[in-house]
Each structure stands twice: as C-alpha cells, then as structure tokens.
Amino acid sequence: MTREALLLTAEVLFVLLALLGVALICFPLGLITGGVIGVLVVERAALAQPDDQAKETDP
C-alpha cells in the first residue's frame, strides 16, 4: 500500500469508530453526524478533482 492509501484507510477507520461511539450513546445523533460527515466527504472529493469542466464553461 502506498502512504496515501494507508493514511486514507486510517482516516476512514477513525471516522467510523467515532461515528459508532456517537451512535452507541444516542442513535439519532449518530444519524445526524453520519449525514454531516457524508456531506463533508463529498465536498472534499469534489474539491480534490481537477476543475476541467469549469474551465470549459467559462467564456
């Protein structure tokens, strides 16, 4: 595994364990936290992609 893949795996495991801990205390709060984390992950992935489409649509 590359270093980036190892760091990503560690990050995902950390977030899942933290989410599980919150869900064990209060399940609805775990669902809300999971939704917020999901939005953050999608935004982070969108920012990591090259911005080729925006360059094509700009006049």
N, C-alpha and C positions, 0 to 999 in steps of 0.2 A: 504494500500500500504506500501511496505517496504521502507526504506530510500533510498536504491539504485534505486528502481523503480521511486521514486519521483525525485531524482536527475537526472536520465536519461530523464524523461519527461521534466523537466525544461531545461535541456541542449538542447533537440531537439526543444522545442518551441523557445528558444533563437536563435538557428541557423536558424530556419525557418523565424523568424521575421527579422533577419539581412539580410538573403538572399532576402526576399521580399523587404526590403528597398533598397538594391542594384539594384534589378530588376526594381523597380519603377523609379530609376534615369537613368539607362542605361540597357536595356534588354539584349543585347549581353554580357555585363559584368556579369549580373546575371546568364546567362547560363554557362559562364566560371567558375564563382565562385561555382556554383552548382556542376559542374563536379569535381572541385578540392576537394570540401567538400565530395563528394561521394567517391572519391579515399581514402581520409583520413579515412572515416568511415569504409571502407572495410579493410584497413590496420590495423586499431585499433581492429576490430573484429577478424581479423586473428591472431593478437598477443595475444589476450585475451584467445584464445582456447588453450587447452593443446597440447603439442608438441609430442603426442604419435606416429604419423606417422614418424617423423624424427628419433626417437629413433629406430624404427623397421628397417629402411633402412640403418642406419649406420653399417659398418662392425664391 
